[in-house]
Structure formats: structure tokens, C-alpha cells
Amino acid sequence: MEYESIHNYYEKPVNEYVHAKLGAQKAPDRLADIACVALNHLPPRYIRYDVDMTFYLSPHEAHEMATKIATAVEKAITLVEQREAEHSKKTLS
């Protein structure tokens, strides 16, 4: 069995959203932190091929998933930035 093809569907669209929103503004480590936090707030959707997911989703489901991705990423940005600000205050004290 080919386990290498199994992945969480949300990984690619979350990374695309993060890079579209912040790509040139943030360090790669910060983008990865934001993507991880967002992915941890989304339900896992394991698939083998992205085309299968796209083919079987209704337009309503696709819109709902896009909304969930946007919400999760926006919350992750806020959380990561708040934690970085708190960390900066502690190191300056």
C-alpha cells in the first residue's frame, strides 16, 4: 500500500491562504507556526489524491471548507502574534 500519498487535505489550502495573506511580510518560521496552529483547529480530512476531494465536494461544502480555512488562519495569525508580543515583553523586562 502506498502510504506516502496519504495526507491531510487542509494542508495545501491552509498554506496557500497563509502565503497569500502574509507571504512577503513574515519569516518562514512564523508562517509555519501560523499554518500549524490553523491546521490544529481544523478537522483532519485525510485523502490520497486532491482531485478526489475536489470531485466529490458540493459547491456548498467547498464554500464551507474555504470559510473554515479563512477563520482558522485569521485566528492563528492573531494567536501567534499575541504570543510573540508576550514573549517580546518578557525578554525586554
Gaussian input, Z-matrix of N, CA and C with variables (Angstrom, degrees):
# hf/3-21g

backbone

0 1
 N
 C     1     B1
 C     2     B2     1     A1
 N     3     B3     2     A2     1     D1
 C     4     B4     3     A3     2     D2
 C     5     B5     4     A4     3     D3
 N     6     B6     5     A5     4     D4
 C     7     B7     6     A6     5     D5
 C     8     B8     7     A7     6     D6
 N     9     B9     8     A8     7     D7
 C    10    B10     9     A9     8     D8
 C    11    B11    10    A10     9     D9
 N    12    B12    11    A11    10    D10
 C    13    B13    12    A12    11    D11
 C    14    B14    13    A13    12    D12
 N    15    B15    14    A14    13    D13
 C    16    B16    15    A15    14    D14
 C    17    B17    16    A16    15    D15
 N    18    B18    17    A17    16    D16
 C    19    B19    18    A18    17    D17
 C    20    B20    19    A19    18    D18
 N    21    B21    20    A20    19    D19
 C    22    B22    21    A21    20    D20
 C    23    B23    22    A22    21    D21
 N    24    B24    23    A23    22    D22
 C    25    B25    24    A24    23    D23
 C    26    B26    25    A25    24    D24
 N    27    B27    26    A26    25    D25
 C    28    B28    27    A27    26    D26
 C    29    B29    28    A28    27    D27
 N    30    B30    29    A29    28    D28
 C    31    B31    30    A30    29    D29
 C    32    B32    31    A31    30    D30
 N    33    B33    32    A32    31    D31
 C    34    B34    33    A33    32    D32
 C    35    B35    34    A34    33    D33
 N    36    B36    35    A35    34    D34
 C    37    B37    36    A36    35    D35
 C    38    B38    37    A37    36    D36
 N    39    B39    38    A38    37    D37
 C    40    B40    39    A39    38    D38
 C    41    B41    40    A40    39    D39
 N    42    B42    41    A41    40    D40
 C    43    B43    42    A42    41    D41
 C    44    B44    43    A43    42    D42
 N    45    B45    44    A44    43    D43
 C    46    B46    45    A45    44    D44
 C    47    B47    46    A46    45    D45
 N    48    B48    47    A47    46    D46
 C    49    B49    48    A48    47    D47
 C    50    B50    49    A49    48    D48
 N    51    B51    50    A50    49    D49
 C    52    B52    51    A51    50    D50
 C    53    B53    52    A52    51    D51
 N    54    B54    53    A53    52    D52
 C    55    B55    54    A54    53    D53
 C    56    B56    55    A55    54    D54
 N    57    B57    56    A56    55    D55
 C    58    B58    57    A57    56    D56
 C    59    B59    58    A58    57    D57
 N    60    B60    59    A59    58    D58
 C    61    B61    60    A60    59    D59
 C    62    B62    61    A61    60    D60
 N    63    B63    62    A62    61    D61
 C    64    B64    63    A63    62    D62
 C    65    B65    64    A64    63    D63
 N    66    B66    65    A65    64    D64
 C    67    B67    66    A66    65    D65
 C    68    B68    67    A67    66    D66
 N    69    B69    68    A68    67    D67
 C    70    B70    69    A69    68    D68
 C    71    B71    70    A70    69    D69
 N    72    B72    71    A71    70    D70
 C    73    B73    72    A72    71    D71
 C    74    B74    73    A73    72    D72
 N    75    B75    74    A74    73    D73
 C    76    B76    75    A75    74    D74
 C    77    B77    76    A76    75    D75
 N    78    B78    77    A77    76    D76
 C    79    B79    78    A78    77    D77
 C    80    B80    79    A79    78    D78
 N    81    B81    80    A80    79    D79
 C    82    B82    81    A81    80    D80
 C    83    B83    82    A82    81    D81
 N    84    B84    83    A83    82    D82
 C    85    B85    84    A84    83    D83
 C    86    B86    85    A85    84    D84
 N    87    B87    86    A86    85    D85
 C    88    B88    87    A87    86    D86
 C    89    B89    88    A88    87    D87
 N    90    B90    89    A89    88    D88
 C    91    B91    90    A90    89    D89
 C    92    B92    91    A91    90    D90
 N    93    B93    92    A92    91    D91
 C    94    B94    93    A93    92    D92
 C    95    B95    94    A94    93    D93
 N    96    B96    95    A95    94    D94
 C    97    B97    96    A96    95    D95
 C    98    B98    97    A97    96    D96
 N    99    B99    98    A98    97    D97
 C   100   B100    99    A99    98    D98
 C   101   B101   100   A100    99    D99
 N   102   B102   101   A101   100   D100
 C   103   B103   102   A102   101   D101
 C   104   B104   103   A103   102   D102
 N   105   B105   104   A104   103   D103
 C   106   B106   105   A105   104   D104
 C   107   B107   106   A106   105   D105
 N   108   B108   107   A107   106   D106
 C   109   B109   108   A108   107   D107
 C   110   B110   109   A109   108   D108
 N   111   B111   110   A110   109   D109
 C   112   B112   111   A111   110   D110
 C   113   B113   112   A112   111   D111
 N   114   B114   113   A113   112   D112
 C   115   B115   114   A114   113   D113
 C   116   B116   115   A115   114   D114
 N   117   B117   116   A116   115   D115
 C   118   B118   117   A117   116   D116
 C   119   B119   118   A118   117   D117
 N   120   B120   119   A119   118   D118
 C   121   B121   120   A120   119   D119
 C   122   B122   121   A121   120   D120
 N   123   B123   122   A122   121   D121
 C   124   B124   123   A123   122   D122
 C   125   B125   124   A124   123   D123
 N   126   B126   125   A125   124   D124
 C   127   B127   126   A126   125   D125
 C   128   B128   127   A127   126   D126
 N   129   B129   128   A128   127   D127
 C   130   B130   129   A129   128   D128
 C   131   B131   130   A130   129   D129
 N   132   B132   131   A131   130   D130
 C   133   B133   132   A132   131   D131
 C   134   B134   133   A133   132   D132
 N   135   B135   134   A134   133   D133
 C   136   B136   135   A135   134   D134
 C   137   B137   136   A136   135   D135
 N   138   B138   137   A137   136   D136
 C   139   B139   138   A138   137   D137
 C   140   B140   139   A139   138   D138
 N   141   B141   140   A140   139   D139
 C   142   B142   141   A141   140   D140
 C   143   B143   142   A142   141   D141
 N   144   B144   143   A143   142   D142
 C   145   B145   144   A144   143   D143
 C   146   B146   145   A145   144   D144
 N   147   B147   146   A146   145   D145
 C   148   B148   147   A147   146   D146
 C   149   B149   148   A148   147   D147
 N   150   B150   149   A149   148   D148
 C   151   B151   150   A150   149   D149
 C   152   B152   151   A151   150   D150
 N   153   B153   152   A152   151   D151
 C   154   B154   153   A153   152   D152
 C   155   B155   154   A154   153   D153
 N   156   B156   155   A155   154   D154
 C   157   B157   156   A156   155   D155
 C   158   B158   157   A157   156   D156
 N   159   B159   158   A158   157   D157
 C   160   B160   159   A159   158   D158
 C   161   B161   160   A160   159   D159
 N   162   B162   161   A161   160   D160
 C   163   B163   162   A162   161   D161
 C   164   B164   163   A163   162   D162
 N   165   B165   164   A164   163   D163
 C   166   B166   165   A165   164   D164
 C   167   B167   166   A166   165   D165
 N   168   B168   167   A167   166   D166
 C   169   B169   168   A168   167   D167
 C   170   B170   169   A169   168   D168
 N   171   B171   170   A170   169   D169
 C   172   B172   171   A171   170   D170
 C   173   B173   172   A172   171   D171
 N   174   B174   173   A173   172   D172
 C   175   B175   174   A174   173   D173
 C   176   B176   175   A175   174   D174
 N   177   B177   176   A176   175   D175
 C   178   B178   177   A177   176   D176
 C   179   B179   178   A178   177   D177
 N   180   B180   179   A179   178   D178
 C   181   B181   180   A180   179   D179
 C   182   B182   181   A181   180   D180
 N   183   B183   182   A182   181   D181
 C   184   B184   183   A183   182   D182
 C   185   B185   184   A184   183   D183
 N   186   B186   185   A185   184   D184
 C   187   B187   186   A186   185   D185
 C   188   B188   187   A187   186   D186
 N   189   B189   188   A188   187   D187
 C   190   B190   189   A189   188   D188
 C   191   B191   190   A190   189   D189
 N   192   B192   191   A191   190   D190
 C   193   B193   192   A192   191   D191
 C   194   B194   193   A193   192   D192
 N   195   B195   194   A194   193   D193
 C   196   B196   195   A195   194   D194
 C   197   B197   196   A196   195   D195
 N   198   B198   197   A197   196   D196
 C   199   B199   198   A198   197   D197
 C   200   B200   199   A199   198   D198
 N   201   B201   200   A200   199   D199
 C   202   B202   201   A201   200   D200
 C   203   B203   202   A202   201   D201
 N   204   B204   203   A203   202   D202
 C   205   B205   204   A204   203   D203
 C   206   B206   205   A205   204   D204
 N   207   B207   206   A206   205   D205
 C   208   B208   207   A207   206   D206
 C   209   B209   208   A208   207   D207
 N   210   B210   209   A209   208   D208
 C   211   B211   210   A210   209   D209
 C   212   B212   211   A211   210   D210
 N   213   B213   212   A212   211   D211
 C   214   B214   213   A213   212   D212
 C   215   B215   214   A214   213   D213
 N   216   B216   215   A215   214   D214
 C   217   B217   216   A216   215   D215
 C   218   B218   217   A217   216   D216
 N   219   B219   218   A218   217   D217
 C   220   B220   219   A219   218   D218
 C   221   B221   220   A220   219   D219
 N   222   B222   221   A221   220   D220
 C   223   B223   222   A222   221   D221
 C   224   B224   223   A223   222   D222
 N   225   B225   224   A224   223   D223
 C   226   B226   225   A225   224   D224
 C   227   B227   226   A226   225   D225
 N   228   B228   227   A227   226   D226
 C   229   B229   228   A228   227   D227
 C   230   B230   229   A229   228   D228
 N   231   B231   230   A230   229   D229
 C   232   B232   231   A231   230   D230
 C   233   B233   232   A232   231   D231
 N   234   B234   233   A233   232   D232
 C   235   B235   234   A234   233   D233
 C   236   B236   235   A235   234   D234
 N   237   B237   236   A236   235   D235
 C   238   B238   237   A237   236   D236
 C   239   B239   238   A238   237   D237
 N   240   B240   239   A239   238   D238
 C   241   B241   240   A240   239   D239
 C   242   B242   241   A241   240   D240
 N   243   B243   242   A242   241   D241
 C   244   B244   243   A243   242   D242
 C   245   B245   244   A244   243   D243
 N   246   B246   245   A245   244   D244
 C   247   B247   246   A246   245   D245
 C   248   B248   247   A247   246   D246
 N   249   B249   248   A248   247   D247
 C   250   B250   249   A249   248   D248
 C   251   B251   250   A250   249   D249
 N   252   B252   251   A251   250   D250
 C   253   B253   252   A252   251   D251
 C   254   B254   253   A253   252   D252
 N   255   B255   254   A254   253   D253
 C   256   B256   255   A255   254   D254
 C   257   B257   256   A256   255   D255
 N   258   B258   257   A257   256   D256
 C   259   B259   258   A258   257   D257
 C   260   B260   259   A259   258   D258
 N   261   B261   260   A260   259   D259
 C   262   B262   261   A261   260   D260
 C   263   B263   262   A262   261   D261
 N   264   B264   263   A263   262   D262
 C   265   B265   264   A264   263   D263
 C   266   B266   265   A265   264   D264
 N   267   B267   266   A266   265   D265
 C   268   B268   267   A267   266   D266
 C   269   B269   268   A268   267   D267
 N   270   B270   269   A269   268   D268
 C   271   B271   270   A270   269   D269
 C   272   B272   271   A271   270   D270
 N   273   B273   272   A272   271   D271
 C   274   B274   273   A273   272   D272
 C   275   B275   274   A274   273   D273
 N   276   B276   275   A275   274   D274
 C   277   B277   276   A276   275   D275
 C   278   B278   277   A277   276   D276

   B1=1.4532
   B2=1.5220
   B3=1.3022
   B4=1.4651
   B5=1.5197
   B6=1.3180
   B7=1.4622
   B8=1.5247
   B9=1.3160
   B10=1.4593
   B11=1.5242
   B12=1.3239
   B13=1.4638
   B14=1.5302
   B15=1.3198
   B16=1.4633
   B17=1.5260
   B18=1.3302
   B19=1.4652
   B20=1.5256
   B21=1.3133
   B22=1.4563
   B23=1.5285
   B24=1.3020
   B25=1.4615
   B26=1.5347
   B27=1.3191
   B28=1.4531
   B29=1.5337
   B30=1.3316
   B31=1.4645
   B32=1.5265
   B33=1.2958
   B34=1.4677
   B35=1.5275
   B36=1.3448
   B37=1.4698
   B38=1.5273
   B39=1.3360
   B40=1.4667
   B41=1.5209
   B42=1.3239
   B43=1.4687
   B44=1.5211
   B45=1.3277
   B46=1.4609
   B47=1.5306
   B48=1.3280
   B49=1.4718
   B50=1.5269
   B51=1.3205
   B52=1.4750
   B53=1.5254
   B54=1.3246
   B55=1.4656
   B56=1.5212
   B57=1.3231
   B58=1.4616
   B59=1.5264
   B60=1.3069
   B61=1.4706
   B62=1.5312
   B63=1.3491
   B64=1.4742
   B65=1.5213
   B66=1.2912
   B67=1.4583
   B68=1.5035
   B69=1.3144
   B70=1.4629
   B71=1.5233
   B72=1.3320
   B73=1.4587
   B74=1.5266
   B75=1.3034
   B76=1.4634
   B77=1.5281
   B78=1.3270
   B79=1.4653
   B80=1.5260
   B81=1.3282
   B82=1.4701
   B83=1.5327
   B84=1.3275
   B85=1.4680
   B86=1.5227
   B87=1.3152
   B88=1.4573
   B89=1.5286
   B90=1.3257
   B91=1.4685
   B92=1.5241
   B93=1.3227
   B94=1.4686
   B95=1.5277
   B96=1.3356
   B97=1.4699
   B98=1.5263
   B99=1.3212
   B100=1.4629
   B101=1.5223
   B102=1.3205
   B103=1.4711
   B104=1.5236
   B105=1.3206
   B106=1.4663
   B107=1.5258
   B108=1.3215
   B109=1.4619
   B110=1.5282
   B111=1.3228
   B112=1.4674
   B113=1.5271
   B114=1.3332
   B115=1.4672
   B116=1.5215
   B117=1.3208
   B118=1.4627
   B119=1.5286
   B120=1.3242
   B121=1.4659
   B122=1.5328
   B123=1.3102
   B124=1.4706
   B125=1.5261
   B126=1.3205
   B127=1.4649
   B128=1.5345
   B129=1.3070
   B130=1.4681
   B131=1.5269
   B132=1.3229
   B133=1.4595
   B134=1.5242
   B135=1.3137
   B136=1.4523
   B137=1.5158
   B138=1.3292
   B139=1.4579
   B140=1.5185
   B141=1.3135
   B142=1.4541
   B143=1.5200
   B144=1.3209
   B145=1.4635
   B146=1.5241
   B147=1.3297
   B148=1.4626
   B149=1.5243
   B150=1.3017
   B151=1.4622
   B152=1.5315
   B153=1.3331
   B154=1.4629
   B155=1.5180
   B156=1.3037
   B157=1.4561
   B158=1.5210
   B159=1.3020
   B160=1.4552
   B161=1.5303
   B162=1.3072
   B163=1.4647
   B164=1.5277
   B165=1.3261
   B166=1.4595
   B167=1.5225
   B168=1.3126
   B169=1.4645
   B170=1.5246
   B171=1.3171
   B172=1.4636
   B173=1.5270
   B174=1.3258
   B175=1.4672
   B176=1.5336
   B177=1.3206
   B178=1.4686
   B179=1.5349
   B180=1.3364
   B181=1.4689
   B182=1.5242
   B183=1.3308
   B184=1.4643
   B185=1.5314
   B186=1.3274
   B187=1.4750
   B188=1.5264
   B189=1.3195
   B190=1.4644
   B191=1.5207
   B192=1.3275
   B193=1.4625
   B194=1.5275
   B195=1.3263
   B196=1.4672
   B197=1.5282
   B198=1.3162
   B199=1.4626
   B200=1.5270
   B201=1.3295
   B202=1.4683
   B203=1.5201
   B204=1.3187
   B205=1.4663
   B206=1.5247
   B207=1.3275
   B208=1.4678
   B209=1.5242
   B210=1.3197
   B211=1.4626
   B212=1.5222
   B213=1.3311
   B214=1.4643
   B215=1.5244
   B216=1.3265
   B217=1.4691
   B218=1.5216
   B219=1.3127
   B220=1.4685
   B221=1.5331
   B222=1.3272
   B223=1.4634
   B224=1.5253
   B225=1.3249
   B226=1.4711
   B227=1.5251
   B228=1.3179
   B229=1.4641
   B230=1.5298
   B231=1.3172
   B232=1.4604
   B233=1.5223
   B234=1.3186
   B235=1.4551
   B236=1.5245
   B237=1.3247
   B238=1.4647
   B239=1.5238
   B240=1.3254
   B241=1.4603
   B242=1.5277
   B243=1.3437
   B244=1.4669
   B245=1.5199
   B246=1.3053
   B247=1.4720
   B248=1.5162
   B249=1.3326
   B250=1.4623
   B251=1.5242
   B252=1.3256
   B253=1.4701
   B254=1.5198
   B255=1.3295
   B256=1.4697
   B257=1.5199
   B258=1.3246
   B259=1.4631
   B260=1.5306
   B261=1.3353
   B262=1.4617
   B263=1.5203
   B264=1.3279
   B265=1.4679
   B266=1.5278
   B267=1.3376
   B268=1.4534
   B269=1.5124
   B270=1.3332
   B271=1.4613
   B272=1.5281
   B273=1.3332
   B274=1.4676
   B275=1.5129
   B276=1.3227
   B277=1.4827
   B278=1.4925
   A1=109.13
   A2=115.75
   A3=121.22
   A4=111.08
   A5=115.91
   A6=120.04
   A7=112.16
   A8=117.15
   A9=120.40
   A10=112.57
   A11=117.01
   A12=119.60
   A13=112.61
   A14=118.03
   A15=121.27
   A16=109.22
   A17=115.16
   A18=120.17
   A19=110.48
   A20=115.26
   A21=121.70
   A22=107.61
   A23=116.79
   A24=121.86
   A25=112.26
   A26=117.14
   A27=121.03
   A28=113.80
   A29=119.05
   A30=120.48
   A31=112.66
   A32=117.13
   A33=120.56
   A34=112.10
   A35=119.66
   A36=117.37
   A37=113.90
   A38=117.63
   A39=119.23
   A40=109.61
   A41=117.69
   A42=120.56
   A43=111.34
   A44=117.35
   A45=120.84
   A46=110.76
   A47=116.55
   A48=120.46
   A49=110.19
   A50=116.54
   A51=120.46
   A52=110.06
   A53=117.33
   A54=120.10
   A55=112.06
   A56=118.20
   A57=120.92
   A58=110.52
   A59=116.28
   A60=121.19
   A61=112.20
   A62=116.72
   A63=119.95
   A64=115.10
   A65=118.42
   A66=122.90
   A67=117.82
   A68=118.31
   A69=120.83
   A70=112.32
   A71=117.13
   A72=120.35
   A73=113.95
   A74=117.94
   A75=120.66
   A76=110.96
   A77=114.88
   A78=122.12
   A79=109.67
   A80=118.23
   A81=121.28
   A82=113.85
   A83=117.67
   A84=119.92
   A85=111.59
   A86=116.51
   A87=120.91
   A88=110.41
   A89=117.58
   A90=121.18
   A91=110.24
   A92=116.92
   A93=120.91
   A94=110.64
   A95=117.09
   A96=120.33
   A97=110.79
   A98=116.41
   A99=120.83
   A100=110.29
   A101=117.23
   A102=120.21
   A103=111.16
   A104=117.87
   A105=121.10
   A106=111.39
   A107=116.54
   A108=119.85
   A109=109.84
   A110=117.06
   A111=120.38
   A112=111.19
   A113=117.39
   A114=120.95
   A115=111.87
   A116=116.92
   A117=119.92
   A118=112.61
   A119=116.71
   A120=120.60
   A121=113.02
   A122=116.01
   A123=120.88
   A124=109.20
   A125=116.98
   A126=118.27
   A127=109.84
   A128=118.23
   A129=118.83
   A130=110.96
   A131=116.79
   A132=123.13
   A133=106.63
   A134=115.87
   A135=119.92
   A136=111.29
   A137=114.50
   A138=121.88
   A139=108.70
   A140=115.16
   A141=119.79
   A142=111.30
   A143=116.94
   A144=121.18
   A145=109.60
   A146=116.59
   A147=121.00
   A148=112.17
   A149=116.76
   A150=120.39
   A151=111.27
   A152=117.57
   A153=120.33
   A154=110.95
   A155=117.37
   A156=121.48
   A157=109.71
   A158=117.07
   A159=121.90
   A160=111.17
   A161=116.42
   A162=121.48
   A163=111.96
   A164=117.35
   A165=121.17
   A166=114.96
   A167=118.29
   A168=120.60
   A169=111.11
   A170=115.78
   A171=120.09
   A172=107.32
   A173=118.25
   A174=119.85
   A175=111.79
   A176=116.96
   A177=120.84
   A178=110.75
   A179=117.21
   A180=120.78
   A181=110.91
   A182=117.16
   A183=121.07
   A184=110.53
   A185=116.34
   A186=120.58
   A187=110.42
   A188=116.62
   A189=121.21
   A190=111.25
   A191=117.22
   A192=121.03
   A193=110.81
   A194=117.49
   A195=120.90
   A196=110.35
   A197=116.87
   A198=121.42
   A199=110.52
   A200=116.75
   A201=120.42
   A202=111.24
   A203=116.71
   A204=121.26
   A205=109.97
   A206=116.78
   A207=120.63
   A208=110.91
   A209=117.35
   A210=121.16
   A211=111.36
   A212=116.72
   A213=120.78
   A214=111.44
   A215=117.38
   A216=120.19
   A217=111.09
   A218=117.70
   A219=120.14
   A220=110.48
   A221=117.31
   A222=120.65
   A223=110.81
   A224=116.88
   A225=121.12
   A226=110.85
   A227=117.61
   A228=121.07
   A229=109.54
   A230=115.80
   A231=120.57
   A232=111.26
   A233=117.29
   A234=121.82
   A235=111.73
   A236=117.31
   A237=120.80
   A238=110.54
   A239=117.35
   A240=119.78
   A241=111.74
   A242=117.37
   A243=120.05
   A244=110.88
   A245=117.20
   A246=120.37
   A247=111.46
   A248=117.19
   A249=119.94
   A250=110.98
   A251=116.68
   A252=120.20
   A253=110.22
   A254=117.50
   A255=121.15
   A256=110.67
   A257=116.53
   A258=121.05
   A259=110.37
   A260=116.48
   A261=120.26
   A262=111.57
   A263=116.69
   A264=120.27
   A265=110.78
   A266=117.54
   A267=120.75
   A268=111.87
   A269=117.41
   A270=119.31
   A271=111.59
   A272=117.09
   A273=119.83
   A274=112.25
   A275=116.81
   A276=120.52
   A277=112.43
   D1=142.76
   D2=-179.43
   D3=-91.58
   D4=94.54
   D5=179.46
   D6=-77.73
   D7=-22.33
   D8=-177.55
   D9=-63.29
   D10=-24.19
   D11=-178.03
   D12=-83.20
   D13=-11.08
   D14=-179.04
   D15=-79.37
   D16=129.95
   D17=178.20
   D18=-155.62
   D19=165.62
   D20=178.11
   D21=-81.19
   D22=121.13
   D23=-178.35
   D24=-53.23
   D25=-37.55
   D26=-174.31
   D27=-67.75
   D28=-18.58
   D29=-176.09
   D30=-56.73
   D31=-50.29
   D32=-176.47
   D33=-66.38
   D34=-51.98
   D35=-179.27
   D36=-65.02
   D37=-31.86
   D38=176.62
   D39=-65.79
   D40=-46.99
   D41=178.90
   D42=-60.98
   D43=-40.40
   D44=178.78
   D45=-63.53
   D46=-42.49
   D47=-179.98
   D48=-64.99
   D49=-45.15
   D50=179.87
   D51=-60.31
   D52=-46.09
   D53=-178.74
   D54=-68.80
   D55=-35.76
   D56=177.83
   D57=-66.47
   D58=-37.23
   D59=-176.93
   D60=-80.03
   D61=-41.09
   D62=-170.03
   D63=-129.69
   D64=-0.66
   D65=-169.68
   D66=-39.41
   D67=-52.73
   D68=-176.01
   D69=-86.05
   D70=-11.75
   D71=-173.51
   D72=-91.52
   D73=-23.77
   D74=-170.31
   D75=-121.65
   D76=156.02
   D77=176.21
   D78=-69.20
   D79=149.44
   D80=-179.96
   D81=-55.02
   D82=-37.09
   D83=178.33
   D84=-63.98
   D85=-39.63
   D86=179.29
   D87=-67.42
   D88=-40.11
   D89=177.33
   D90=-62.20
   D91=-41.25
   D92=178.59
   D93=-65.05
   D94=-40.37
   D95=177.32
   D96=-61.13
   D97=-44.30
   D98=-180.00
   D99=-63.78
   D100=-44.19
   D101=178.85
   D102=-61.97
   D103=-41.87
   D104=179.42
   D105=-62.93
   D106=-45.24
   D107=179.76
   D108=-62.56
   D109=-44.65
   D110=179.14
   D111=-61.31
   D112=-45.97
   D113=-179.62
   D114=-62.40
   D115=-33.35
   D116=178.40
   D117=-70.68
   D118=-14.34
   D119=178.12
   D120=-102.28
   D121=5.40
   D122=177.05
   D123=-112.72
   D124=148.97
   D125=177.40
   D126=-71.22
   D127=139.99
   D128=178.39
   D129=-67.29
   D130=139.93
   D131=176.41
   D132=-131.93
   D133=87.95
   D134=-175.78
   D135=-81.40
   D136=133.00
   D137=-179.37
   D138=-141.14
   D139=169.03
   D140=173.81
   D141=-99.72
   D142=-38.14
   D143=-176.55
   D144=-133.28
   D145=129.78
   D146=-179.93
   D147=-58.17
   D148=-36.36
   D149=-178.38
   D150=-61.07
   D151=-32.54
   D152=177.64
   D153=-63.39
   D154=-43.16
   D155=-179.22
   D156=-65.16
   D157=-46.19
   D158=-179.47
   D159=-61.35
   D160=-40.68
   D161=-177.08
   D162=-67.17
   D163=-37.98
   D164=-174.38
   D165=-90.22
   D166=-9.04
   D167=179.85
   D168=-81.29
   D169=137.43
   D170=171.97
   D171=-78.79
   D172=161.41
   D173=176.78
   D174=-57.27
   D175=-37.08
   D176=178.43
   D177=-63.89
   D178=-45.38
   D179=179.45
   D180=-64.09
   D181=-40.83
   D182=179.13
   D183=-62.26
   D184=-42.75
   D185=178.24
   D186=-64.72
   D187=-42.86
   D188=179.42
   D189=-61.72
   D190=-42.01
   D191=178.97
   D192=-66.68
   D193=-39.92
   D194=178.55
   D195=-63.52
   D196=-38.91
   D197=177.56
   D198=-65.41
   D199=-42.69
   D200=178.04
   D201=-62.42
   D202=-39.80
   D203=178.96
   D204=-63.39
   D205=-48.89
   D206=-179.62
   D207=-59.85
   D208=-44.57
   D209=179.92
   D210=-63.30
   D211=-46.03
   D212=-178.97
   D213=-63.24
   D214=-41.75
   D215=-179.91
   D216=-68.52
   D217=-42.69
   D218=179.66
   D219=-61.62
   D220=-42.99
   D221=177.43
   D222=-64.97
   D223=-39.17
   D224=179.78
   D225=-64.92
   D226=-40.21
   D227=177.87
   D228=-59.78
   D229=-47.50
   D230=179.78
   D231=-60.74
   D232=-46.38
   D233=-178.10
   D234=-63.57
   D235=-47.34
   D236=-179.13
   D237=-64.23
   D238=-42.12
   D239=179.28
   D240=-66.18
   D241=-37.83
   D242=176.82
   D243=-64.28
   D244=-43.98
   D245=-179.85
   D246=-65.48
   D247=-38.14
   D248=177.51
   D249=-65.71
   D250=-39.31
   D251=178.55
   D252=-65.39
   D253=-42.36
   D254=177.80
   D255=-62.71
   D256=-42.04
   D257=179.69
   D258=-64.42
   D259=-40.85
   D260=178.71
   D261=-63.18
   D262=-41.23
   D263=178.97
   D264=-63.33
   D265=-39.37
   D266=-179.49
   D267=-67.91
   D268=-37.72
   D269=-178.48
   D270=-75.90
   D271=-24.07
   D272=177.58
   D273=-81.63
   D274=-20.55
   D275=-177.69
   D276=-76.40

